[in-house]
Amino acid sequence: MTTSTPRSADEIDALFRGAIRSGQLGDGERLPTVRQTARDFGVAQATAAKAYKSLERDGLIVTRTAAGTRVAPGASRAPQAVIERARAFAEASEGAGVSLEDSIAILRAVWRVEAVPPLE
């Protein structure tokens, strides 16, 4: 799978959201400052700040003066079964040469089909 450097607030949000939900970033773990995130990804500070605001609005991170930005309590893990299946899907996709973008599109399509109740 190819990974690219996030360039938009939505892409930065998705990167951190995935790391938090998969447990790569644990509860209470400190995130880089907005300034450092902007520098790391080569984006404007306002772009990084927008991503952090979205994560905070969704309850995944908390920002405290002098304590920095940390993963919110209870935000860091999806159920283990979901994480295991996501890893298996990622490995299978990578092994088959399916791109990250196509893998996400497949997941979205399956999700929508499963979420829609059958017609009578």
Secondary structure as UniProt FT lines:
FT   HELIX           9..21
FT   TURN            27..28
FT   HELIX           34..41
FT   HELIX           45..57
FT   TURN            58..59
FT   STRAND          61..64
FT   TURN            65..67
FT   STRAND          68..71
FT   TURN            73..74
FT   HELIX           80..95
FT   TURN            96..97
FT   HELIX           100..115
//
